Amino acid sequence: MTVQTISFRPDATTRRELDALASMRDVTVSDAIRQAVHEAYVREQYRQAAAEVREWRLDPAYAAELAAVREQMDDLRAW
């Protein structure tokens, strides 16, 4: 992977928070930014997955399929 430089111009508050975050984590400012971006990405992935699950739960076809699978599982347990 090729490392790429990105320009970032924080305001005074953001810079103070970034310095504090880096200090709390005992990492460089660059590492703190990398970690923050990664954490935001992971949070977004979880948010999207949760939204998808909510949609599934409201979908009558999904509910019917789930009921059918449960019935099949109950039949298998009877064996």
mmCIF file of the N, C-alpha and C atoms, coordinates in Angstrom:
data_MODEL
# 
_entry.id   MODEL 
# 
loop_
_atom_site.group_PDB 
_atom_site.id 
_atom_site.type_symbol 
_atom_site.label_atom_id 
_atom_site.label_alt_id 
_atom_site.label_comp_id 
_atom_site.label_asym_id 
_atom_site.label_entity_id 
_atom_site.label_seq_id 
_atom_site.pdbx_PDB_ins_code 
_atom_site.Cartn_x 
_atom_site.Cartn_y 
_atom_site.Cartn_z 
_atom_site.occupancy 
_atom_site.B_iso_or_equiv 
_atom_site.pdbx_formal_charge 
_atom_site.auth_seq_id 
_atom_site.auth_comp_id 
_atom_site.auth_asym_id 
_atom_site.auth_atom_id 
_atom_site.pdbx_PDB_model_num 
ATOM 1   N N  . MET A 1 1  ? 0.846   -1.173  0.000  1.00 0.00 ? 1  MET A N  1 
ATOM 2   C CA . MET A 1 1  ? 0.000   0.000   0.000  1.00 0.00 ? 1  MET A CA 1 
ATOM 3   C C  . MET A 1 1  ? 0.896   1.243   0.000  1.00 0.00 ? 1  MET A C  1 
ATOM 4   N N  . THR A 1 2  ? 0.576   2.167   -0.867 1.00 0.00 ? 2  THR A N  1 
ATOM 5   C CA . THR A 1 2  ? 1.330   3.413   -0.939 1.00 0.00 ? 2  THR A CA 1 
ATOM 6   C C  . THR A 1 2  ? 0.758   4.406   0.050  1.00 0.00 ? 2  THR A C  1 
ATOM 7   N N  . VAL A 1 3  ? 1.612   4.970   0.885  1.00 0.00 ? 3  VAL A N  1 
ATOM 8   C CA . VAL A 1 3  ? 1.178   5.967   1.858  1.00 0.00 ? 3  VAL A CA 1 
ATOM 9   C C  . VAL A 1 3  ? 0.993   7.285   1.126  1.00 0.00 ? 3  VAL A C  1 
ATOM 10  N N  . GLN A 1 4  ? -0.085  7.957   1.422  1.00 0.00 ? 4  GLN A N  1 
ATOM 11  C CA . GLN A 1 4  ? -0.414  9.209   0.760  1.00 0.00 ? 4  GLN A CA 1 
ATOM 12  C C  . GLN A 1 4  ? -0.564  10.314  1.792  1.00 0.00 ? 4  GLN A C  1 
ATOM 13  N N  . THR A 1 5  ? -0.068  11.478  1.487  1.00 0.00 ? 5  THR A N  1 
ATOM 14  C CA . THR A 1 5  ? -0.196  12.618  2.388  1.00 0.00 ? 5  THR A CA 1 
ATOM 15  C C  . THR A 1 5  ? -1.498  13.339  2.099  1.00 0.00 ? 5  THR A C  1 
ATOM 16  N N  . ILE A 1 6  ? -2.229  13.664  3.162  1.00 0.00 ? 6  ILE A N  1 
ATOM 17  C CA . ILE A 1 6  ? -3.481  14.404  3.052  1.00 0.00 ? 6  ILE A CA 1 
ATOM 18  C C  . ILE A 1 6  ? -3.337  15.677  3.866  1.00 0.00 ? 6  ILE A C  1 
ATOM 19  N N  . SER A 1 7  ? -3.731  16.783  3.286  1.00 0.00 ? 7  SER A N  1 
ATOM 20  C CA . SER A 1 7  ? -3.675  18.056  3.991  1.00 0.00 ? 7  SER A CA 1 
ATOM 21  C C  . SER A 1 7  ? -4.891  18.179  4.906  1.00 0.00 ? 7  SER A C  1 
ATOM 22  N N  . PHE A 1 8  ? -4.651  18.625  6.131  1.00 0.00 ? 8  PHE A N  1 
ATOM 23  C CA . PHE A 1 8  ? -5.717  18.748  7.126  1.00 0.00 ? 8  PHE A CA 1 
ATOM 24  C C  . PHE A 1 8  ? -5.500  20.044  7.881  1.00 0.00 ? 8  PHE A C  1 
ATOM 25  N N  . ARG A 1 9  ? -6.506  20.912  7.910  1.00 0.00 ? 9  ARG A N  1 
ATOM 26  C CA . ARG A 1 9  ? -6.374  22.208  8.575  1.00 0.00 ? 9  ARG A CA 1 
ATOM 27  C C  . ARG A 1 9  ? -7.386  22.318  9.713  1.00 0.00 ? 9  ARG A C  1 
ATOM 28  N N  . PRO A 1 10 ? -7.020  21.841  10.888 1.00 0.00 ? 10 PRO A N  1 
ATOM 29  C CA . PRO A 1 10 ? -7.961  21.901  12.018 1.00 0.00 ? 10 PRO A CA 1 
ATOM 30  C C  . PRO A 1 10 ? -8.069  23.322  12.579 1.00 0.00 ? 10 PRO A C  1 
ATOM 31  N N  . ASP A 1 11 ? -9.253  23.628  13.085 1.00 0.00 ? 11 ASP A N  1 
ATOM 32  C CA . ASP A 1 11 ? -9.380  24.891  13.813 1.00 0.00 ? 11 ASP A CA 1 
ATOM 33  C C  . ASP A 1 11 ? -8.745  24.695  15.196 1.00 0.00 ? 11 ASP A C  1 
ATOM 34  N N  . ALA A 1 12 ? -8.714  25.749  15.997 1.00 0.00 ? 12 ALA A N  1 
ATOM 35  C CA . ALA A 1 12 ? -8.030  25.686  17.292 1.00 0.00 ? 12 ALA A CA 1 
ATOM 36  C C  . ALA A 1 12 ? -8.632  24.617  18.206 1.00 0.00 ? 12 ALA A C  1 
ATOM 37  N N  . THR A 1 13 ? -9.950  24.528  18.238 1.00 0.00 ? 13 THR A N  1 
ATOM 38  C CA . THR A 1 13 ? -10.613 23.537  19.104 1.00 0.00 ? 13 THR A CA 1 
ATOM 39  C C  . THR A 1 13 ? -10.282 22.119  18.646 1.00 0.00 ? 13 THR A C  1 
ATOM 40  N N  . THR A 1 14 ? -10.389 21.872  17.357 1.00 0.00 ? 14 THR A N  1 
ATOM 41  C CA . THR A 1 14 ? -10.099 20.540  16.827 1.00 0.00 ? 14 THR A CA 1 
ATOM 42  C C  . THR A 1 14 ? -8.637  20.173  17.076 1.00 0.00 ? 14 THR A C  1 
ATOM 43  N N  . ARG A 1 15 ? -7.750  21.130  16.908 1.00 0.00 ? 15 ARG A N  1 
ATOM 44  C CA . ARG A 1 15 ? -6.328  20.846  17.140 1.00 0.00 ? 15 ARG A CA 1 
ATOM 45  C C  . ARG A 1 15 ? -6.072  20.489  18.603 1.00 0.00 ? 15 ARG A C  1 
ATOM 46  N N  . ARG A 1 16 ? -6.716  21.210  19.504 1.00 0.00 ? 16 ARG A N  1 
ATOM 47  C CA . ARG A 1 16 ? -6.574  20.927  20.937 1.00 0.00 ? 16 ARG A CA 1 
ATOM 48  C C  . ARG A 1 16 ? -7.096  19.515  21.244 1.00 0.00 ? 16 ARG A C  1 
ATOM 49  N N  . GLU A 1 17 ? -8.253  19.200  20.687 1.00 0.00 ? 17 GLU A N  1 
ATOM 50  C CA . GLU A 1 17 ? -8.839  17.873  20.913 1.00 0.00 ? 17 GLU A CA 1 
ATOM 51  C C  . GLU A 1 17 ? -7.979  16.777  20.305 1.00 0.00 ? 17 GLU A C  1 
ATOM 52  N N  . LEU A 1 18 ? -7.440  17.032  19.126 1.00 0.00 ? 18 LEU A N  1 
ATOM 53  C CA . LEU A 1 18 ? -6.578  16.052  18.474 1.00 0.00 ? 18 LEU A CA 1 
ATOM 54  C C  . LEU A 1 18 ? -5.301  15.816  19.285 1.00 0.00 ? 18 LEU A C  1 
ATOM 55  N N  . ASP A 1 19 ? -4.701  16.891  19.747 1.00 0.00 ? 19 ASP A N  1 
ATOM 56  C CA . ASP A 1 19 ? -3.508  16.745  20.586 1.00 0.00 ? 19 ASP A CA 1 
ATOM 57  C C  . ASP A 1 19 ? -3.831  15.973  21.866 1.00 0.00 ? 19 ASP A C  1 
ATOM 58  N N  . ALA A 1 20 ? -4.973  16.279  22.463 1.00 0.00 ? 20 ALA A N  1 
ATOM 59  C CA . ALA A 1 20 ? -5.373  15.582  23.694 1.00 0.00 ? 20 ALA A CA 1 
ATOM 60  C C  . ALA A 1 20 ? -5.622  14.101  23.413 1.00 0.00 ? 20 ALA A C  1 
ATOM 61  N N  . LEU A 1 21 ? -6.291  13.802  22.300 1.00 0.00 ? 21 LEU A N  1 
ATOM 62  C CA . LEU A 1 21 ? -6.568  12.413  21.938 1.00 0.00 ? 21 LEU A CA 1 
ATOM 63  C C  . LEU A 1 21 ? -5.266  11.649  21.718 1.00 0.00 ? 21 LEU A C  1 
ATOM 64  N N  . ALA A 1 22 ? -4.358  12.246  20.983 1.00 0.00 ? 22 ALA A N  1 
ATOM 65  C CA . ALA A 1 22 ? -3.070  11.597  20.735 1.00 0.00 ? 22 ALA A CA 1 
ATOM 66  C C  . ALA A 1 22 ? -2.331  11.348  22.049 1.00 0.00 ? 22 ALA A C  1 
ATOM 67  N N  . SER A 1 23 ? -2.386  12.321  22.936 1.00 0.00 ? 23 SER A N  1 
ATOM 68  C CA . SER A 1 23 ? -1.726  12.174  24.230 1.00 0.00 ? 23 SER A CA 1 
ATOM 69  C C  . SER A 1 23 ? -2.384  11.076  25.064 1.00 0.00 ? 23 SER A C  1 
ATOM 70  N N  . MET A 1 24 ? -3.703  11.062  25.100 1.00 0.00 ? 24 MET A N  1 
ATOM 71  C CA . MET A 1 24 ? -4.415  10.036  25.883 1.00 0.00 ? 24 MET A CA 1 
ATOM 72  C C  . MET A 1 24 ? -4.114  8.627   25.381 1.00 0.00 ? 24 MET A C  1 
ATOM 73  N N  . ARG A 1 25 ? -3.961  8.501   24.074 1.00 0.00 ? 25 ARG A N  1 
ATOM 74  C CA . ARG A 1 25 ? -3.701  7.190   23.483 1.00 0.00 ? 25 ARG A CA 1 
ATOM 75  C C  . ARG A 1 25 ? -2.211  6.892   23.361 1.00 0.00 ? 25 ARG A C  1 
ATOM 76  N N  . ASP A 1 26 ? -1.399  7.857   23.709 1.00 0.00 ? 26 ASP A N  1 
ATOM 77  C CA . ASP A 1 26 ? 0.051   7.717   23.612 1.00 0.00 ? 26 ASP A CA 1 
ATOM 78  C C  . ASP A 1 26 ? 0.472   7.328   22.193 1.00 0.00 ? 26 ASP A C  1 
ATOM 79  N N  . VAL A 1 27 ? -0.059  8.087   21.221 1.00 0.00 ? 27 VAL A N  1 
ATOM 80  C CA . VAL A 1 27 ? 0.265   7.876   19.809 1.00 0.00 ? 27 VAL A CA 1 
ATOM 81  C C  . VAL A 1 27 ? 0.578   9.227   19.177 1.00 0.00 ? 27 VAL A C  1 
ATOM 82  N N  . THR A 1 28 ? 1.082   9.176   17.965 1.00 0.00 ? 28 THR A N  1 
ATOM 83  C CA . THR A 1 28 ? 1.328   10.422  17.235 1.00 0.00 ? 28 THR A CA 1 
ATOM 84  C C  . THR A 1 28 ? -0.007  11.006  16.776 1.00 0.00 ? 28 THR A C  1 
ATOM 85  N N  . VAL A 1 29 ? 0.043   12.273  16.394 1.00 0.00 ? 29 VAL A N  1 
ATOM 86  C CA . VAL A 1 29 ? -1.168  12.919  15.874 1.00 0.00 ? 29 VAL A CA 1 
ATOM 87  C C  . VAL A 1 29 ? -1.636  12.191  14.613 1.00 0.00 ? 29 VAL A C  1 
ATOM 88  N N  . SER A 1 30 ? -0.711  11.805  13.750 1.00 0.00 ? 30 SER A N  1 
ATOM 89  C CA . SER A 1 30 ? -1.074  11.062  12.533 1.00 0.00 ? 30 SER A CA 1 
ATOM 90  C C  . SER A 1 30 ? -1.777  9.750   12.875 1.00 0.00 ? 30 SER A C  1 
ATOM 91  N N  . ASP A 1 31 ? -1.242  9.033   13.866 1.00 0.00 ? 31 ASP A N  1 
ATOM 92  C CA . ASP A 1 31 ? -1.878  7.780   14.285 1.00 0.00 ? 31 ASP A CA 1 
ATOM 93  C C  . ASP A 1 31 ? -3.256  8.035   14.880 1.00 0.00 ? 31 ASP A C  1 
ATOM 94  N N  . ALA A 1 32 ? -3.399  9.112   15.644 1.00 0.00 ? 32 ALA A N  1 
ATOM 95  C CA . ALA A 1 32 ? -4.707  9.446   16.226 1.00 0.00 ? 32 ALA A CA 1 
ATOM 96  C C  . ALA A 1 32 ? -5.716  9.719   15.121 1.00 0.00 ? 32 ALA A C  1 
ATOM 97  N N  . ILE A 1 33 ? -5.307  10.418  14.067 1.00 0.00 ? 33 ILE A N  1 
ATOM 98  C CA . ILE A 1 33 ? -6.204  10.679  12.940 1.00 0.00 ? 33 ILE A CA 1 
ATOM 99  C C  . ILE A 1 33 ? -6.566  9.376   12.244 1.00 0.00 ? 33 ILE A C  1 
ATOM 100 N N  . ARG A 1 34 ? -5.570  8.523   11.980 1.00 0.00 ? 34 ARG A N  1 
ATOM 101 C CA . ARG A 1 34 ? -5.835  7.226   11.340 1.00 0.00 ? 34 ARG A CA 1 
ATOM 102 C C  . ARG A 1 34 ? -6.833  6.409   12.161 1.00 0.00 ? 34 ARG A C  1 
ATOM 103 N N  . GLN A 1 35 ? -6.606  6.364   13.472 1.00 0.00 ? 35 GLN A N  1 
ATOM 104 C CA . GLN A 1 35 ? -7.495  5.601   14.343 1.00 0.00 ? 35 GLN A CA 1 
ATOM 105 C C  . GLN A 1 35 ? -8.905  6.179   14.335 1.00 0.00 ? 35 GLN A C  1 
ATOM 106 N N  . ALA A 1 36 ? -9.003  7.497   14.373 1.00 0.00 ? 36 ALA A N  1 
ATOM 107 C CA . ALA A 1 36 ? -10.328 8.142   14.380 1.00 0.00 ? 36 ALA A CA 1 
ATOM 108 C C  . ALA A 1 36 ? -11.074 7.861   13.088 1.00 0.00 ? 36 ALA A C  1 
ATOM 109 N N  . VAL A 1 37 ? -10.375 7.910   11.968 1.00 0.00 ? 37 VAL A N  1 
ATOM 110 C CA . VAL A 1 37 ? -11.017 7.612   10.685 1.00 0.00 ? 37 VAL A CA 1 
ATOM 111 C C  . VAL A 1 37 ? -11.476 6.156   10.661 1.00 0.00 ? 37 VAL A C  1 
ATOM 112 N N  . HIS A 1 38 ? -10.614 5.254   11.122 1.00 0.00 ? 38 HIS A N  1 
ATOM 113 C CA . HIS A 1 38 ? -10.985 3.833   11.144 1.00 0.00 ? 38 HIS A CA 1 
ATOM 114 C C  . HIS A 1 38 ? -12.190 3.602   12.056 1.00 0.00 ? 38 HIS A C  1 
ATOM 115 N N  . GLU A 1 39 ? -12.194 4.205   13.235 1.00 0.00 ? 39 GLU A N  1 
ATOM 116 C CA . GLU A 1 39 ? -13.316 4.046   14.164 1.00 0.00 ? 39 GLU A CA 1 
ATOM 117 C C  . GLU A 1 39 ? -14.607 4.599   13.582 1.00 0.00 ? 39 GLU A C  1 
ATOM 118 N N  . ALA A 1 40 ? -14.533 5.725   12.880 1.00 0.00 ? 40 ALA A N  1 
ATOM 119 C CA . ALA A 1 40 ? -15.722 6.295   12.236 1.00 0.00 ? 40 ALA A CA 1 
ATOM 120 C C  . ALA A 1 40 ? -16.219 5.366   11.137 1.00 0.00 ? 40 ALA A C  1 
ATOM 121 N N  . TYR A 1 41 ? -15.294 4.779   10.392 1.00 0.00 ? 41 TYR A N  1 
ATOM 122 C CA . TYR A 1 41 ? -15.664 3.840   9.334  1.00 0.00 ? 41 TYR A CA 1 
ATOM 123 C C  . TYR A 1 41 ? -16.384 2.618   9.911  1.00 0.00 ? 41 TYR A C  1 
ATOM 124 N N  . VAL A 1 42 ? -15.839 2.057   10.966 1.00 0.00 ? 42 VAL A N  1 
ATOM 125 C CA . VAL A 1 42 ? -16.452 0.880   11.597 1.00 0.00 ? 42 VAL A CA 1 
ATOM 126 C C  . VAL A 1 42 ? -17.840 1.230   12.140 1.00 0.00 ? 42 VAL A C  1 
ATOM 127 N N  . ARG A 1 43 ? -17.969 2.395   12.805 1.00 0.00 ? 43 ARG A N  1 
ATOM 128 C CA . ARG A 1 43 ? -19.282 2.830   13.311 1.00 0.00 ? 43 ARG A CA 1 
ATOM 129 C C  . ARG A 1 43 ? -20.289 2.933   12.173 1.00 0.00 ? 43 ARG A C  1 
ATOM 130 N N  . GLU A 1 44 ? -19.854 3.461   11.044 1.00 0.00 ? 44 GLU A N  1 
ATOM 131 C CA . GLU A 1 44 ? -20.758 3.597   9.887  1.00 0.00 ? 44 GLU A CA 1 
ATOM 132 C C  . GLU A 1 44 ? -21.169 2.234   9.349  1.00 0.00 ? 44 GLU A C  1 
ATOM 133 N N  . GLN A 1 45 ? -20.248 1.292   9.325  1.00 0.00 ? 45 GLN A N  1 
ATOM 134 C CA . GLN A 1 45 ? -20.584 -0.067  8.887  1.00 0.00 ? 45 GLN A CA 1 
ATOM 135 C C  . GLN A 1 45 ? -21.646 -0.687  9.795  1.00 0.00 ? 45 GLN A C  1 
ATOM 136 N N  . TYR A 1 46 ? -21.476 -0.529  11.108 1.00 0.00 ? 46 TYR A N  1 
ATOM 137 C CA . TYR A 1 46 ? -22.460 -1.044  12.056 1.00 0.00 ? 46 TYR A CA 1 
ATOM 138 C C  . TYR A 1 46 ? -23.799 -0.327  11.907 1.00 0.00 ? 46 TYR A C  1 
ATOM 139 N N  . ARG A 1 47 ? -23.765 1.001   11.679 1.00 0.00 ? 47 ARG A N  1 
ATOM 140 C CA . ARG A 1 47 ? -24.998 1.765   11.508 1.00 0.00 ? 47 ARG A CA 1 
ATOM 141 C C  . ARG A 1 47 ? -25.759 1.278   10.280 1.00 0.00 ? 47 ARG A C  1 
ATOM 142 N N  . GLN A 1 48 ? -25.037 1.048   9.184  1.00 0.00 ? 48 GLN A N  1 
ATOM 143 C CA . GLN A 1 48 ? -25.674 0.568   7.965  1.00 0.00 ? 48 GLN A CA 1 
ATOM 144 C C  . GLN A 1 48 ? -26.243 -0.837  8.152  1.00 0.00 ? 48 GLN A C  1 
ATOM 145 N N  . ALA A 1 49 ? -25.508 -1.691  8.840  1.00 0.00 ? 49 ALA A N  1 
ATOM 146 C CA . ALA A 1 49 ? -25.994 -3.058  9.089  1.00 0.00 ? 49 ALA A CA 1 
ATOM 147 C C  . ALA A 1 49 ? -27.252 -3.025  9.950  1.00 0.00 ? 49 ALA A C  1 
ATOM 148 N N  . ALA A 1 50 ? -27.270 -2.182  10.976 1.00 0.00 ? 50 ALA A N  1 
ATOM 149 C CA . ALA A 1 50 ? -28.449 -2.068  11.844 1.00 0.00 ? 50 ALA A CA 1 
ATOM 150 C C  . ALA A 1 50 ? -29.648 -1.551  11.059 1.00 0.00 ? 50 ALA A C  1 
ATOM 151 N N  . ALA A 1 51 ? -29.428 -0.610  10.153 1.00 0.00 ? 51 ALA A N  1 
ATOM 152 C CA . ALA A 1 51 ? -30.516 -0.083  9.324  1.00 0.00 ? 51 ALA A CA 1 
ATOM 153 C C  . ALA A 1 51 ? -31.065 -1.182  8.415  1.00 0.00 ? 51 ALA A C  1 
ATOM 154 N N  . GLU A 1 52 ? -30.178 -2.007  7.885  1.00 0.00 ? 52 GLU A N  1 
ATOM 155 C CA . GLU A 1 52 ? -30.603 -3.109  7.024  1.00 0.00 ? 52 GLU A CA 1 
ATOM 156 C C  . GLU A 1 52 ? -31.441 -4.125  7.807  1.00 0.00 ? 52 GLU A C  1 
ATOM 157 N N  . VAL A 1 53 ? -31.015 -4.423  9.018  1.00 0.00 ? 53 VAL A N  1 
ATOM 158 C CA . VAL A 1 53 ? -31.766 -5.362  9.861  1.00 0.00 ? 53 VAL A CA 1 
ATOM 159 C C  . VAL A 1 53 ? -33.153 -4.792  10.173 1.00 0.00 ? 53 VAL A C  1 
ATOM 160 N N  . ARG A 1 54 ? -33.225 -3.484  10.464 1.00 0.00 ? 54 ARG A N  1 
ATOM 161 C CA . ARG A 1 54 ? -34.530 -2.862  10.715 1.00 0.00 ? 54 ARG A CA 1 
ATOM 162 C C  . ARG A 1 54 ? -35.449 -3.006  9.500  1.00 0.00 ? 54 ARG A C  1 
ATOM 163 N N  . GLU A 1 55 ? -34.893 -2.818  8.307  1.00 0.00 ? 55 GLU A N  1 
ATOM 164 C CA . GLU A 1 55 ? -35.691 -2.984  7.086  1.00 0.00 ? 55 GLU A CA 1 
ATOM 165 C C  . GLU A 1 55 ? -36.177 -4.413  6.938  1.00 0.00 ? 55 GLU A C  1 
ATOM 166 N N  . TRP A 1 56 ? -35.295 -5.371  7.201  1.00 0.00 ? 56 TRP A N  1 
ATOM 167 C CA . TRP A 1 56 ? -35.689 -6.769  7.104  1.00 0.00 ? 56 TRP A CA 1 
ATOM 168 C C  . TRP A 1 56 ? -36.841 -7.076  8.046  1.00 0.00 ? 56 TRP A C  1 
ATOM 169 N N  . ARG A 1 57 ? -36.762 -6.570  9.266  1.00 0.00 ? 57 ARG A N  1 
ATOM 170 C CA . ARG A 1 57 ? -37.793 -6.861  10.264 1.00 0.00 ? 57 ARG A CA 1 
ATOM 171 C C  . ARG A 1 57 ? -39.157 -6.324  9.852  1.00 0.00 ? 57 ARG A C  1 
ATOM 172 N N  . LEU A 1 58 ? -39.180 -5.293  9.025  1.00 0.00 ? 58 LEU A N  1 
ATOM 173 C CA . LEU A 1 58 ? -40.437 -4.715  8.561  1.00 0.00 ? 58 LEU A CA 1 
ATOM 174 C C  . LEU A 1 58 ? -40.924 -5.343  7.257  1.00 0.00 ? 58 LEU A C  1 
ATOM 175 N N  . ASP A 1 59 ? -40.133 -6.238  6.688  1.00 0.00 ? 59 ASP A N  1 
ATOM 176 C CA . ASP A 1 59 ? -40.467 -6.860  5.407  1.00 0.00 ? 59 ASP A CA 1 
ATOM 177 C C  . ASP A 1 59 ? -41.271 -8.138  5.637  1.00 0.00 ? 59 ASP A C  1 
ATOM 178 N N  . PRO A 1 60 ? -42.544 -8.163  5.180  1.00 0.00 ? 60 PRO A N  1 
ATOM 179 C CA . PRO A 1 60 ? -43.379 -9.356  5.375  1.00 0.00 ? 60 PRO A CA 1 
ATOM 180 C C  . PRO A 1 60 ? -42.781 -10.613 4.733  1.00 0.00 ? 60 PRO A C  1 
ATOM 181 N N  . ALA A 1 61 ? -42.116 -10.474 3.607  1.00 0.00 ? 61 ALA A N  1 
ATOM 182 C CA . ALA A 1 61 ? -41.512 -11.640 2.956  1.00 0.00 ? 61 ALA A CA 1 
ATOM 183 C C  . ALA A 1 61 ? -40.396 -12.222 3.827  1.00 0.00 ? 61 ALA A C  1 
ATOM 184 N N  . TYR A 1 62 ? -39.624 -11.359 4.456  1.00 0.00 ? 62 TYR A N  1 
ATOM 185 C CA . TYR A 1 62 ? -38.557 -11.823 5.349  1.00 0.00 ? 62 TYR A CA 1 
ATOM 186 C C  . TYR A 1 62 ? -39.163 -12.532 6.554  1.00 0.00 ? 62 TYR A C  1 
ATOM 187 N N  . ALA A 1 63 ? -40.227 -11.964 7.105  1.00 0.00 ? 63 ALA A N  1 
ATOM 188 C CA . ALA A 1 63 ? -40.881 -12.584 8.265  1.00 0.00 ? 63 ALA A CA 1 
ATOM 189 C C  . ALA A 1 63 ? -41.412 -13.963 7.898  1.00 0.00 ? 63 ALA A C  1 
ATOM 190 N N  . ALA A 1 64 ? -41.991 -14.091 6.712  1.00 0.00 ? 64 ALA A N  1 
ATOM 191 C CA . ALA A 1 64 ? -42.519 -15.385 6.265  1.00 0.00 ? 64 ALA A CA 1 
ATOM 192 C C  . ALA A 1 64 ? -41.384 -16.396 6.085  1.00 0.00 ? 64 ALA A C  1 
ATOM 193 N N  . GLU A 1 65 ? -40.288 -15.958 5.494  1.00 0.00 ? 65 GLU A N  1 
ATOM 194 C CA . GLU A 1 65 ? -39.143 -16.844 5.304  1.00 0.00 ? 65 GLU A CA 1 
ATOM 195 C C  . GLU A 1 65 ? -38.565 -17.278 6.644  1.00 0.00 ? 65 GLU A C  1 
ATOM 196 N N  . LEU A 1 66 ? -38.478 -16.361 7.585  1.00 0.00 ? 66 LEU A N  1 
ATOM 197 C CA . LEU A 1 66 ? -37.982 -16.676 8.915  1.00 0.00 ? 66 LEU A CA 1 
ATOM 198 C C  . LEU A 1 66 ? -38.885 -17.698 9.611  1.00 0.00 ? 66 LEU A C  1 
ATOM 199 N N  . ALA A 1 67 ? -40.185 -17.525 9.473  1.00 0.00 ? 67 ALA A N  1 
ATOM 200 C CA . ALA A 1 67 ? -41.136 -18.469 10.068 1.00 0.00 ? 67 ALA A CA 1 
ATOM 201 C C  . ALA A 1 67 ? -40.975 -19.856 9.446  1.00 0.00 ? 67 ALA A C  1 
ATOM 202 N N  . ALA A 1 68 ? -40.769 -19.900 8.140  1.00 0.00 ? 68 ALA A N  1 
ATOM 203 C CA . ALA A 1 68 ? -40.592 -21.186 7.462  1.00 0.00 ? 68 ALA A CA 1 
ATOM 204 C C  . ALA A 1 68 ? -39.318 -21.879 7.930  1.00 0.00 ? 68 ALA A C  1 
ATOM 205 N N  . VAL A 1 69 ? -38.248 -21.128 8.088  1.00 0.00 ? 69 VAL A N  1 
ATOM 206 C CA . VAL A 1 69 ? -36.986 -21.716 8.566  1.00 0.00 ? 69 VAL A CA 1 
ATOM 207 C C  . VAL A 1 69 ? -37.147 -22.216 9.994  1.00 0.00 ? 69 VAL A C  1 
ATOM 208 N N  . ARG A 1 70 ? -37.839 -21.443 10.826 1.00 0.00 ? 70 ARG A N  1 
ATOM 209 C CA . ARG A 1 70 ? -38.078 -21.896 12.210 1.00 0.00 ? 70 ARG A CA 1 
ATOM 210 C C  . ARG A 1 70 ? -38.872 -23.200 12.235 1.00 0.00 ? 70 ARG A C  1 
ATOM 211 N N  . GLU A 1 71 ? -39.855 -23.294 11.376 1.00 0.00 ? 71 GLU A N  1 
ATOM 212 C CA . GLU A 1 71 ? -40.658 -24.520 11.308 1.00 0.00 ? 71 GLU A CA 1 
ATOM 213 C C  . GLU A 1 71 ? -39.788 -25.700 10.882 1.00 0.00 ? 71 GLU A C  1 
ATOM 214 N N  . GLN A 1 72 ? -38.920 -25.492 9.898  1.00 0.00 ? 72 GLN A N  1 
ATOM 215 C CA . GLN A 1 72 ? -38.014 -26.555 9.459  1.00 0.00 ? 72 GLN A CA 1 
ATOM 216 C C  . GLN A 1 72 ? -37.065 -26.958 10.592 1.00 0.00 ? 72 GLN A C  1 
ATOM 217 N N  . MET A 1 73 ? -36.586 -25.973 11.332 1.00 0.00 ? 73 MET A N  1 
ATOM 218 C CA . MET A 1 73 ? -35.692 -26.288 12.456 1.00 0.00 ? 73 MET A CA 1 
ATOM 219 C C  . MET A 1 73 ? -36.433 -27.090 13.526 1.00 0.00 ? 73 MET A C  1 
ATOM 220 N N  . ASP A 1 74 ? -37.682 -26.733 13.780 1.00 0.00 ? 74 ASP A N  1 
ATOM 221 C CA . ASP A 1 74 ? -38.479 -27.478 14.758 1.00 0.00 ? 74 ASP A CA 1 
ATOM 222 C C  . ASP A 1 74 ? -38.666 -28.924 14.291 1.00 0.00 ? 74 ASP A C  1 
ATOM 223 N N  . ASP A 1 75 ? -38.895 -29.099 12.988 1.00 0.00 ? 75 ASP A N  1 
ATOM 224 C CA . ASP A 1 75 ? -39.044 -30.449 12.445 1.00 0.00 ? 75 ASP A CA 1 
ATOM 225 C C  . ASP A 1 75 ? -37.751 -31.256 12.627 1.00 0.00 ? 75 ASP A C  1 
ATOM 226 N N  . LEU A 1 76 ? -36.608 -30.614 12.404 1.00 0.00 ? 76 LEU A N  1 
ATOM 227 C CA . LEU A 1 76 ? -35.329 -31.304 12.563 1.00 0.00 ? 76 LEU A CA 1 
ATOM 228 C C  . LEU A 1 76 ? -35.072 -31.677 14.024 1.00 0.00 ? 76 LEU A C  1 
ATOM 229 N N  . ARG A 1 77 ? -35.499 -30.817 14.935 1.00 0.00 ? 77 ARG A N  1 
ATOM 230 C CA . ARG A 1 77 ? -35.313 -31.123 16.359 1.00 0.00 ? 77 ARG A CA 1 
ATOM 231 C C  . ARG A 1 77 ? -36.142 -32.324 16.791 1.00 0.00 ? 77 ARG A C  1 
ATOM 232 N N  . ALA A 1 78 ? -37.241 -32.547 16.119 1.00 0.00 ? 78 ALA A N  1 
ATOM 233 C CA . ALA A 1 78 ? -38.103 -33.681 16.472 1.00 0.00 ? 78 ALA A CA 1 
ATOM 234 C C  . ALA A 1 78 ? -37.401 -35.011 16.191 1.00 0.00 ? 78 ALA A C  1 
ATOM 235 N N  . TRP A 1 79 ? -36.434 -34.994 15.322 1.00 0.00 ? 79 TRP A N  1 
ATOM 236 C CA . TRP A 1 79 ? -35.702 -36.223 15.003 1.00 0.00 ? 79 TRP A CA 1 
ATOM 237 C C  . TRP A 1 79 ? -34.798 -36.532 16.139 1.00 0.00 ? 79 TRP A C  1 
# 
